[in-house]
Amino acid sequence: MATPPAPPKSNTRRDALLKLEAQVQRQWETEGTFEADAEQGKPKFFVTFPYPYMNGRLHLGHAFSLTKAEFAAGFKRLRGYNVLFPFGFHCTGMPIQAAANKLKNEIATYGNPPQFPEDKPPAPTKEVDSLAKEMAALGKKGKAKKAKTGQKAAGTSYQWQALEKMGIPANEIAAFAEPYRWLDYFPPYGVSDLKKFGASIDWRRSFVTTDKNPYYDSFVRWQFLKLKEGDRIAYGKRANVYAVKDAQCCADHDRSSGEGVGPQEYSLIKLKVADSNWPCLKACGDSEVFLVPATLRPETMYGQTNCYVLPSGDYGAFRQANGQIFVMSHRAAVGLSHQGAFTPNPNGPDDFHGYSKEWGKPELVGALFKGSELLGCPLKAPLAKYDIVYTLPLTTISMVKGTGVVTSVPSDAPDDWIALHELKTDEKLRTKYGIEEKHVAFDVVPIINISVEKSGEGKTAKKAWSSDKSAEYWCEELKITSQKDAAKLKIAKGETYLNGFNYGIMLVGPHKGEKVSDAKQKVKDELIASGDALLYFEPESQVMSRSGEECIVAHTEQWYLKYGEEAWRNGVMKHVDESFEAYNAECLARFKYTLGWMREIGRA
């Protein structure tokens, strides 16, 4: 005999609680329970919440973060404080505009309602990123947080579909092709949802950003005028993550991926081509031609023995404003064309000189060519012991980071040492790429001594070690025999790069005997002053704009806050030390750490 189905569970208790909740919330609103006005003699407490962006409904992440502010506000009220809790909705920036434009294009292409094709665009592939590995080994981790809207719209390829998933009726979606519709639609839902959540907010003090709200717009203008009067802001060109298609800086909310990523500074080292008749460079004529690798370690240039390119990579010769020609990837040339150098001006902002003749437009000389056409090309490398070094193949080079050109310092870079070692010992490999024995007949040049004391106990113990050729030492210590030993090479780089910076002592050059950490900046400045190097910027890791393009770094004109001004920073530090009330020691330590590295923060 079949068991009869269980009776449906009663929702009486739940419904009663919801009824009581609605009654109390109506009472709060009627009585203005959370409305705060000035009261003489009563202790006061102000709490705020980072403005949620209004390109969608509030979600569980907002609710979780809000509980911290909500708890603080409620606790202080119970302690007798007059608590002010306002709430703003962020509508500024490109995300809403980009989403509206995307929807407009979808309607124009696929109709209203749209009939989308079944095939979705393929997901982007990831390339091996050698410079990112170098940054990680140096402790310079590129930041790449997953974009919030990417999480919310996971599984959707089109903006129309994303709005459908938010519950917007199909017959209303087309109106969102106009940006102001987003501002009219989502903030009221935010207010409604937060009221149902029971947030103790003074809704008289709720607002949206942008000039749609003239009061908030006026407040922001007042802030900037106040800062300008106090000489706290200035105007000039600064390095910023930049979207070429949108022709503007790409801030966090303007990104589909790469949130939190900032500009990373590199040194471009100018390796001069020593053969003016090199076949793939004949279009350059009598101009000076340089291969320009990007490096984070300019102090190691004394140890250069060769240069690497990717045989299958596409390269070009790009003329700069000074007439010199740089050999690099087209991607890097685009980035470099949006940048420049500064000349100090004691009477005002430093003078800016763009690297390219026309800002943002790289000038290609001749046609693109393969890296294989550069193999064997003789070069003059600044600071190197050898008068001439040669261009060799390296198949692990990434064309999506740096310039596609890598200078080789086998004394202190494990990847460089093993690649050169393989070419020296493998005649078949040399023959494959047309490399002659003279191209690799270079001894490793000791330039830095690294001496590390024993540390740790038991399983975490590390033995003491010392070497003038740390890359060779660790490749032999770990028995690395091939470039394919990726895991071992990662360990070797961690030992050589970080220990080199922390414990390394220069063995050559004018800074012989100095710590690497002290000599690094000096060597970089000297290379730039002599014309053998220039500064170059890229995002720390890949950044994609909401328009669907990979971002670069550009020097753009903008207002910026002069956080690096010593008197201002010291005044803030004094306030933090003497008057600032932090809720825990970690919070206080983070404030001090941030004040220590802050310099100039741009505000478009």
C-alpha positions as CSV (number, residue, x, y, z in Angstrom):
1,M,0.0,0.0,0.0
2,A,1.4,3.4,-1.1
3,T,2.4,5.9,1.6
4,P,0.1,8.9,1.4
5,P,1.9,12.2,0.6
6,A,2.9,14.3,3.5
7,P,0.6,17.4,4.1
8,P,2.1,20.7,2.9
9,K,4.2,22.5,5.5
10,S,2.5,25.5,7.2
11,N,3.9,28.9,6.5
12,T,1.9,30.5,9.3
13,R,4.9,31.5,11.4
14,R,6.8,32.9,8.5
15,D,3.8,34.9,7.3
16,A,3.3,36.2,10.8
17,L,6.9,37.4,11.0
18,L,6.6,39.1,7.6
19,K,3.4,40.8,8.7
20,L,5.1,42.1,11.9
21,E,8.1,43.2,9.8
22,A,6.0,45.2,7.5
23,Q,4.1,46.8,10.4
24,V,7.3,47.9,12.1
25,Q,8.9,49.2,8.9
26,R,5.7,51.3,8.3
27,Q,6.0,52.6,11.8
28,W,9.7,53.5,11.4
29,E,8.8,55.5,8.2
30,T,5.8,57.2,9.8
31,E,7.6,58.2,12.9
32,G,10.9,59.1,11.1
33,T,12.8,56.8,13.4
34,F,16.1,57.0,11.5
35,E,15.9,60.7,10.6
36,A,18.7,62.6,12.2
37,D,18.8,66.3,12.9
38,A,21.3,68.3,14.7
39,E,21.0,68.1,18.5
40,Q,23.1,70.2,20.8
41,G,25.0,68.3,23.5
42,K,24.2,64.8,22.1
43,P,27.2,62.7,20.9
44,K,27.1,62.2,17.2
45,F,28.1,59.3,14.9
46,F,28.2,59.3,11.1
47,V,28.2,56.1,9.0
48,T,28.2,55.8,5.2
49,F,28.3,53.0,2.7
50,P,30.2,52.9,-0.7
51,Y,27.7,54.0,-3.3
52,P,26.5,50.9,-5.1
53,Y,26.6,51.2,-8.9
54,M,23.2,51.5,-10.6
55,N,23.6,49.3,-13.6
56,G,21.5,46.6,-12.0
57,R,19.6,45.6,-8.8
58,L,21.3,45.3,-5.5
59,H,22.5,41.8,-4.7
60,L,23.6,39.6,-1.8
61,G,27.1,41.1,-1.8
62,H,25.7,44.5,-1.1
63,A,23.5,43.1,1.7
64,F,26.5,41.4,3.3
65,S,28.7,44.5,3.2
66,L,25.8,46.7,4.4
67,T,25.4,44.7,7.6
68,K,28.7,46.1,8.9
69,A,27.5,49.7,8.6
70,E,24.0,48.7,9.8
71,F,25.4,47.1,12.9
72,A,27.6,50.1,13.7
73,A,24.7,52.5,13.3
74,G,22.4,50.4,15.5
75,F,25.0,49.9,18.2
76,K,25.7,53.6,18.4
77,R,22.0,54.5,18.6
78,L,21.6,52.1,21.5
79,R,24.5,53.9,23.2
80,G,22.7,57.2,22.9
81,Y,24.4,58.7,19.9
82,N,22.7,60.9,17.3
83,V,23.4,58.7,14.3
84,L,23.4,60.0,10.7
85,F,23.2,57.3,8.0
86,P,22.7,58.7,4.5
87,F,22.8,56.7,1.3
88,G,23.9,57.4,-2.3
89,F,23.6,55.6,-5.6
90,H,26.6,55.8,-8.0
91,C,25.6,56.6,-11.6
92,T,28.8,58.3,-12.8
93,G,31.3,56.8,-15.3
94,M,31.2,54.7,-18.5
95,P,29.5,51.4,-17.4
96,I,25.9,52.7,-17.8
97,Q,26.8,54.6,-21.0
98,A,28.6,51.5,-22.4
99,A,25.7,49.2,-21.5
100,A,23.2,51.6,-23.2
101,N,25.4,51.8,-26.3
102,K,25.7,48.0,-26.4
103,L,22.0,47.6,-26.1
104,K,21.4,50.2,-28.9
105,N,23.8,48.3,-31.2
106,E,22.1,45.0,-30.4
107,I,18.7,46.4,-31.4
108,A,20.1,47.9,-34.5
109,T,21.7,44.6,-35.5
110,Y,19.2,42.0,-34.3
111,G,15.9,43.9,-34.2
112,N,13.4,44.7,-31.4
113,P,12.9,42.2,-29.8
114,P,16.2,40.9,-31.1
115,Q,16.7,37.5,-32.7
116,F,20.2,36.6,-31.6
117,P,22.4,34.0,-33.4
118,E,22.8,30.7,-31.6
119,D,26.6,30.7,-31.7
120,K,28.2,32.6,-28.9
121,P,31.5,34.4,-29.3
122,P,34.4,32.3,-28.1
123,A,35.9,33.0,-24.7
124,P,39.3,34.8,-24.9
125,T,42.3,32.6,-24.5
126,K,45.2,33.2,-22.1
127,E,48.8,33.4,-23.2
128,V,51.8,32.6,-21.0
129,D,52.9,35.9,-19.5
130,S,56.7,36.0,-18.9
131,L,56.8,39.5,-17.5
132,A,53.9,38.8,-15.2
133,K,55.9,35.8,-13.8
134,E,58.9,38.2,-13.3
135,M,56.6,40.6,-11.5
136,A,55.3,37.8,-9.2
137,A,58.9,36.7,-8.5
138,L,59.7,40.2,-7.5
139,G,56.7,40.4,-5.3
140,K,54.9,42.8,-7.7
141,K,51.6,40.9,-8.0
142,G,49.4,42.2,-10.8
143,K,45.9,42.7,-9.5
144,A,43.0,41.3,-11.5
145,K,39.7,41.0,-9.6
146,K,36.8,39.5,-11.4
147,A,34.5,42.1,-12.7
148,K,31.3,42.4,-10.6
149,T,29.0,42.8,-13.6
150,G,30.7,39.8,-15.2
151,Q,29.7,37.8,-12.2
152,K,26.1,39.1,-12.3
153,A,25.7,38.5,-16.0
154,A,27.5,35.2,-16.1
155,G,26.2,33.0,-19.0
156,T,25.0,36.0,-21.0
157,S,26.5,37.3,-24.2
158,Y,24.1,40.2,-24.8
159,Q,23.0,43.2,-22.8
160,W,19.3,42.5,-23.7
161,Q,19.6,39.0,-22.1
162,A,21.3,40.5,-19.0
163,L,18.3,42.9,-18.5
164,E,15.9,40.1,-19.0
165,K,17.6,38.1,-16.2
166,M,17.0,41.1,-14.0
167,G,13.3,40.6,-14.5
168,I,12.7,43.6,-16.7
169,P,9.7,43.0,-19.1
170,A,10.8,42.6,-22.8
171,N,8.5,45.4,-23.9
172,E,10.4,47.8,-21.6
173,I,14.0,46.8,-22.4
174,A,14.5,49.0,-25.5
175,A,14.1,52.1,-23.4
176,F,17.4,51.2,-21.7
177,A,19.2,52.2,-24.9
178,E,19.1,55.7,-23.3
179,P,21.5,56.1,-20.3
180,Y,19.1,58.2,-18.2
181,R,16.6,55.4,-18.2
182,W,19.0,53.4,-15.9
183,L,19.1,56.3,-13.5
184,D,15.4,56.5,-13.3
185,Y,14.8,52.8,-13.0
186,F,17.3,51.2,-10.7
187,P,17.8,53.7,-7.8
188,P,14.1,53.5,-6.7
189,Y,14.4,49.7,-6.6
190,G,17.5,50.2,-4.5
191,V,15.6,52.3,-2.0
192,S,12.7,49.8,-1.9
193,D,15.0,46.8,-1.4
194,L,16.9,48.5,1.4
195,K,13.7,49.4,3.2
196,K,12.6,45.8,3.1
197,F,16.0,44.8,4.3
198,G,15.4,47.0,7.4
199,A,18.3,49.4,6.8
200,S,18.3,52.3,9.3
201,I,18.9,55.0,6.7
202,D,17.7,58.6,6.8
203,W,16.0,58.5,3.3
204,R,15.7,62.3,3.3
205,R,19.4,62.2,2.6
206,S,19.4,59.8,-0.3
207,F,20.8,60.9,-3.7
208,V,22.2,59.9,-7.1
209,T,25.5,61.1,-8.5
210,T,26.1,62.8,-11.9
211,D,24.9,66.2,-13.0
212,K,21.3,64.8,-13.1
213,N,21.4,65.7,-9.4
214,P,22.5,69.5,-9.4
215,Y,22.9,69.5,-5.6
216,Y,25.4,66.6,-5.6
217,D,27.1,68.0,-8.7
218,S,27.5,71.3,-6.9
219,F,28.9,69.6,-3.8
220,V,31.6,67.9,-5.9
221,R,32.5,71.2,-7.6
222,W,32.8,72.8,-4.2
223,Q,35.1,70.0,-3.0
224,F,37.5,70.5,-6.0
225,L,37.5,74.3,-5.6
226,K,38.3,73.9,-1.9
227,L,41.1,71.6,-2.7
228,K,42.4,73.9,-5.4
229,E,42.4,76.9,-3.1
230,G,44.5,74.9,-0.7
231,D,46.9,73.8,-3.4
232,R,46.0,70.2,-2.9
233,I,45.2,69.4,-6.5
234,A,47.1,70.1,-9.8
235,Y,46.5,69.6,-13.5
236,G,48.9,67.7,-15.8
237,K,49.6,64.5,-17.6
238,R,49.8,61.3,-15.6
239,A,49.9,57.6,-16.4
240,N,46.4,56.0,-16.3
241,V,44.8,52.8,-17.6
242,Y,43.2,54.0,-20.8
243,A,40.6,52.7,-23.3
244,V,41.6,53.7,-26.8
245,K,38.1,53.0,-28.4
246,D,36.4,55.1,-25.7
247,A,39.2,57.8,-25.8
248,Q,39.2,58.1,-22.0
249,C,40.6,56.7,-18.8
250,C,39.2,53.4,-17.8
251,A,38.4,53.4,-14.1
252,D,37.3,50.3,-12.2
253,H,33.6,50.7,-12.9
254,D,34.4,51.1,-16.6
255,R,35.9,47.7,-16.8
256,S,34.5,44.3,-17.7
257,S,37.6,42.7,-16.1
258,G,40.8,43.8,-14.4
259,E,39.2,45.7,-11.4
260,G,41.9,47.1,-9.1
261,V,44.7,46.9,-11.8
262,G,46.9,50.0,-12.1
263,P,49.8,51.1,-14.2
264,Q,53.1,49.3,-13.9
265,E,56.3,51.1,-14.7
266,Y,59.0,49.4,-16.8
267,S,62.4,50.5,-18.2
268,L,62.7,50.2,-22.0
269,I,66.4,49.4,-22.7
270,K,67.6,50.5,-26.1
271,L,69.7,47.8,-27.8
272,K,71.2,49.4,-30.9
273,V,71.2,47.4,-34.1
274,A,74.8,47.2,-35.2
275,D,74.2,46.2,-38.8
276,S,72.4,48.9,-40.8
277,N,71.8,46.5,-43.7
278,W,69.9,43.9,-41.7
279,P,67.4,42.6,-44.3
280,C,64.1,43.0,-42.4
281,L,65.1,46.5,-41.4
282,K,66.2,48.0,-44.7
283,A,63.2,50.3,-44.9
284,C,64.7,52.1,-41.9
285,G,67.5,53.5,-44.1
286,D,70.1,55.4,-42.1
287,S,68.0,55.9,-39.0
288,E,69.2,54.6,-35.7
289,V,67.3,51.4,-34.9
290,F,66.9,49.8,-31.5
291,L,65.4,46.6,-30.1
292,V,63.6,47.7,-26.9
293,P,63.0,45.1,-24.2
294,A,61.0,46.1,-21.2
295,T,62.5,45.2,-17.8
296,L,61.7,45.6,-14.1
297,R,65.4,45.1,-13.3
298,P,67.5,47.8,-14.9
299,E,70.4,47.2,-12.4
300,T,71.1,43.8,-14.1
301,M,71.9,45.3,-17.5
302,Y,75.6,44.9,-16.7
303,G,75.2,41.2,-17.3
304,Q,73.6,41.2,-20.7
305,T,74.9,38.4,-23.1
306,N,72.2,38.4,-25.7
307,C,68.6,39.4,-26.6
308,Y,65.6,37.2,-27.2
309,V,62.6,37.4,-29.6
310,L,59.7,35.0,-30.3
311,P,60.5,33.4,-33.7
312,S,56.8,33.2,-34.7
313,G,55.9,36.6,-33.2
314,D,54.9,39.7,-35.3
315,Y,57.2,42.7,-35.0
316,G,57.5,46.1,-36.5
317,A,59.9,49.0,-36.8
318,F,58.2,52.1,-35.4
319,R,59.6,55.6,-35.8
320,Q,59.6,57.9,-32.7
321,A,59.3,61.7,-32.6
322,N,63.1,62.0,-32.2
323,G,63.7,60.0,-35.4
324,Q,64.9,56.9,-33.8
325,I,63.2,53.6,-34.7
326,F,62.1,51.0,-32.1
327,V,61.6,47.3,-33.0
328,M,58.7,45.9,-30.9
329,S,55.2,44.4,-31.2
330,H,52.5,46.5,-32.6
331,R,50.5,46.2,-29.4
332,A,53.4,47.7,-27.4
333,A,53.9,50.4,-30.1
334,V,50.3,51.5,-29.6
335,G,50.8,51.8,-25.9
336,L,54.1,53.7,-26.2
337,S,52.5,56.1,-28.7
338,H,50.1,57.2,-25.9
339,Q,53.1,58.0,-23.5
340,G,56.0,60.3,-23.3
341,A,58.7,61.8,-21.1
342,F,58.8,64.9,-18.8
343,T,61.3,67.7,-18.6
344,P,61.4,69.5,-15.2
345,N,60.0,73.1,-15.3
346,P,60.7,75.1,-12.1
347,N,58.0,77.7,-13.1
348,G,55.1,75.3,-13.5
349,P,54.1,71.8,-14.4
350,D,56.8,69.7,-16.0
351,D,57.0,69.9,-19.8
352,F,55.6,66.8,-21.6
353,H,57.2,65.4,-24.8
354,G,55.3,62.5,-26.5
355,Y,57.4,59.6,-27.7
356,S,55.5,59.5,-31.1
357,K,55.2,62.4,-33.6
358,E,51.4,62.3,-33.1
359,W,50.0,61.2,-29.8
360,G,48.3,57.8,-30.0
361,K,49.4,57.0,-33.5
362,P,52.4,54.7,-33.9
363,E,54.3,55.2,-37.2
364,L,55.2,51.9,-38.8
365,V,58.2,52.0,-41.1
366,G,57.8,49.3,-43.8
367,A,55.8,46.2,-43.1
368,L,55.5,43.9,-40.1
369,F,57.9,40.9,-40.0
370,K,58.4,37.7,-38.0
371,G,60.8,37.5,-35.1
372,S,62.7,34.7,-37.0
373,E,63.9,37.5,-39.4
374,L,65.7,39.1,-36.5
375,L,67.7,36.0,-35.3
376,G,71.4,36.6,-35.4
377,C,71.0,40.4,-35.6
378,P,74.0,42.0,-33.8
379,L,73.3,44.6,-31.1
380,K,75.1,47.0,-28.9
381,A,73.7,46.7,-25.4
382,P,74.1,49.5,-22.9
383,L,76.2,48.7,-19.8
384,A,77.1,45.2,-21.1
385,K,80.6,43.8,-20.9
386,Y,80.5,42.6,-24.5
387,D,80.7,45.1,-27.3
388,I,78.3,43.1,-29.5
389,V,75.6,40.6,-28.4
390,Y,73.2,38.8,-30.7
391,T,69.4,38.2,-31.1
392,L,68.4,34.6,-30.2
393,P,65.1,32.6,-30.2
394,L,63.0,32.1,-27.1
395,T,59.7,30.3,-27.6
396,T,58.1,31.2,-24.2
397,I,57.9,34.9,-24.9
398,S,54.4,36.4,-24.6
399,M,53.3,38.9,-27.1
400,V,50.6,40.2,-24.8
401,K,52.9,41.7,-22.2
402,G,55.9,43.9,-22.6
403,T,57.3,44.6,-26.1
404,G,57.9,41.0,-27.3
405,V,61.6,41.6,-26.9
406,V,63.5,40.3,-23.9
407,T,67.0,41.2,-22.9
408,S,69.0,38.3,-21.4
409,V,71.0,38.4,-18.1
410,P,71.8,34.7,-17.5
411,S,73.8,35.5,-14.3
412,D,70.6,36.5,-12.5
413,A,67.6,35.3,-14.5
414,P,67.0,31.5,-14.5
415,D,64.9,31.6,-17.7
416,D,67.7,33.4,-19.5
417,W,70.4,31.0,-18.2
418,I,68.6,27.8,-19.2
419,A,67.6,29.2,-22.6
420,L,71.2,30.2,-23.4
421,H,72.5,26.9,-22.0
422,E,70.3,24.9,-24.3
423,L,71.4,26.9,-27.4
424,K,75.0,26.4,-26.4
425,T,74.8,22.6,-25.9
426,D,72.2,21.7,-28.6
427,E,73.6,22.0,-32.1
428,K,70.4,20.8,-33.7
429,L,68.5,23.5,-31.9
430,R,70.9,26.1,-33.2
431,T,70.6,24.7,-36.7
432,K,66.8,24.8,-36.6
433,Y,66.9,28.6,-36.1
434,G,70.0,29.4,-38.1
435,I,72.0,30.3,-35.0
436,E,75.8,30.2,-35.4
437,E,78.1,29.1,-32.6
438,K,79.6,32.6,-32.3
439,H,76.1,34.0,-31.5
440,V,76.1,32.0,-28.2
441,A,79.8,32.0,-27.3
442,F,79.4,34.3,-24.3
443,D,80.3,33.5,-20.7
444,V,78.0,34.4,-17.8
445,V,79.0,37.8,-16.3
446,P,78.8,37.9,-12.5
447,I,77.3,41.3,-11.5
448,I,75.5,40.7,-8.2
449,N,76.5,38.7,-5.1
450,I,73.6,37.2,-3.2
451,S,74.4,35.7,0.2
452,V,71.5,34.3,2.3
453,E,71.7,33.0,5.8
454,K,70.1,29.8,7.0
455,S,66.5,30.2,8.1
456,G,63.6,28.2,9.5
457,E,63.5,24.8,11.3
458,G,62.4,21.3,10.3
459,K,60.5,21.0,7.1
460,T,60.5,24.8,6.5
461,A,64.3,25.1,7.0
462,K,66.3,26.8,4.2
463,K,70.0,26.4,3.9
464,A,72.4,29.2,3.7
465,W,73.7,29.9,0.2
466,S,75.9,32.5,-1.6
467,S,76.7,33.0,-5.3
468,D,77.9,35.6,-7.8
469,K,75.8,33.9,-10.5
470,S,72.6,33.1,-8.7
471,A,70.6,31.9,-11.8
472,E,73.3,29.3,-12.7
473,Y,73.6,28.3,-9.0
474,W,69.8,27.6,-8.7
475,C,69.5,25.9,-12.1
476,E,72.2,23.5,-11.1
477,E,70.9,23.1,-7.5
478,L,67.4,22.2,-8.7
479,K,68.8,20.1,-11.7
480,I,67.0,22.2,-14.2
481,T,67.8,20.9,-17.7
482,S,65.2,22.4,-19.9
483,Q,62.9,25.4,-20.4
484,K,60.1,23.0,-19.9
485,D,61.0,22.6,-16.2
486,A,58.4,25.3,-15.4
487,A,57.8,24.4,-11.7
488,K,61.5,24.3,-10.9
489,L,62.2,27.5,-12.8
490,K,59.5,29.2,-10.7
491,I,61.3,28.2,-7.5
492,A,64.6,29.4,-9.0
493,K,63.2,32.8,-9.9
494,G,61.7,33.2,-6.5
495,E,65.1,32.6,-4.9
496,T,67.1,34.8,-7.2
497,Y,64.7,37.8,-7.8
498,L,63.5,38.4,-4.2
499,N,66.8,37.5,-2.5
500,G,68.6,39.6,-5.1
501,F,66.6,42.7,-4.2
502,N,66.8,42.1,-0.5
503,Y,70.3,40.8,0.0
504,G,72.1,41.4,-3.3
505,I,75.3,43.5,-3.5
506,M,76.5,45.1,-6.8
507,L,79.8,43.7,-8.0
508,V,80.3,46.1,-11.0
509,G,79.6,49.6,-12.2
510,P,79.7,52.9,-10.3
511,H,77.5,51.5,-7.5
512,K,79.8,48.5,-6.8
513,G,79.4,47.5,-3.1
514,E,75.9,49.0,-2.8
515,K,72.8,47.0,-2.1
516,V,70.7,46.2,-5.1
517,S,67.7,47.8,-3.4
518,D,69.7,51.1,-3.2
519,A,71.3,50.9,-6.7
520,K,68.2,49.9,-8.7
521,Q,66.7,53.4,-9.0
522,K,70.1,55.0,-9.5
523,V,71.0,52.8,-12.4
524,K,67.6,53.4,-14.0
525,D,68.0,57.2,-13.7
526,E,71.5,57.0,-15.2
527,L,70.3,54.9,-18.1
528,I,67.5,57.4,-18.8
529,A,69.8,60.4,-18.5
530,S,72.3,58.9,-20.9
531,G,69.6,58.2,-23.5
532,D,70.0,54.4,-23.2
533,A,66.5,53.8,-21.7
534,L,63.1,55.4,-21.3
535,L,60.1,54.8,-19.1
536,Y,57.2,52.7,-20.4
537,F,53.9,51.7,-18.7
538,E,51.5,48.9,-19.0
539,P,48.6,47.7,-16.9
540,E,49.8,45.3,-14.1
541,S,47.7,42.6,-15.7
542,Q,45.1,42.5,-18.5
543,V,42.3,45.1,-18.3
544,M,39.2,44.9,-20.6
545,S,36.9,47.8,-21.0
546,R,33.2,47.4,-21.2
547,S,33.5,48.3,-24.9
548,G,35.3,45.0,-25.3
549,E,38.9,46.1,-25.9
550,E,42.1,45.5,-24.1
551,C,43.3,48.7,-22.3
552,I,46.7,50.3,-22.4
553,V,48.4,52.9,-20.2
554,A,48.3,56.5,-21.5
555,H,49.6,59.8,-20.2
556,T,46.4,61.8,-20.1
557,E,45.7,65.4,-18.9
558,Q,43.6,65.4,-15.7
559,W,43.3,66.9,-12.3
560,Y,45.1,64.9,-9.6
561,L,45.3,65.0,-5.8
562,K,48.8,65.7,-4.5
563,Y,48.8,63.1,-1.8
564,G,52.6,62.8,-2.2
565,E,53.1,66.4,-1.0
566,E,55.2,65.9,2.2
567,A,53.6,68.5,4.5
568,W,50.1,67.2,3.7
569,R,51.0,63.6,4.1
570,N,52.8,64.3,7.4
571,G,49.8,66.2,8.7
572,V,47.5,63.3,7.9
573,M,50.0,60.9,9.5
574,K,50.1,63.1,12.7
575,H,46.3,63.0,12.8
576,V,46.3,59.2,12.4
577,D,48.9,58.8,15.2
578,E,47.3,61.2,17.6
579,S,43.6,61.6,17.0
580,F,42.4,58.8,14.7
581,E,40.3,56.2,16.4
582,A,40.6,52.9,14.6
583,Y,38.5,49.9,15.6
584,N,41.5,47.4,15.4
585,A,45.3,47.5,15.1
586,E,45.2,46.0,11.6
587,C,43.0,48.8,10.3
588,L,45.4,51.4,11.8
589,A,48.4,49.6,10.3
590,R,46.8,49.6,6.8
591,F,46.1,53.4,7.1
592,K,49.8,54.0,7.9
593,Y,51.0,51.7,5.2
594,T,48.8,53.4,2.6
595,L,50.0,56.8,3.6
596,G,53.6,55.6,3.2
597,W,53.2,54.8,-0.5
598,M,50.6,57.3,-1.7
599,R,51.8,59.8,-4.2
600,E,49.6,61.3,-6.8
601,I,46.0,60.0,-7.3
602,G,44.3,61.1,-10.6
603,R,40.8,62.2,-10.8
604,A,39.4,62.6,-14.3
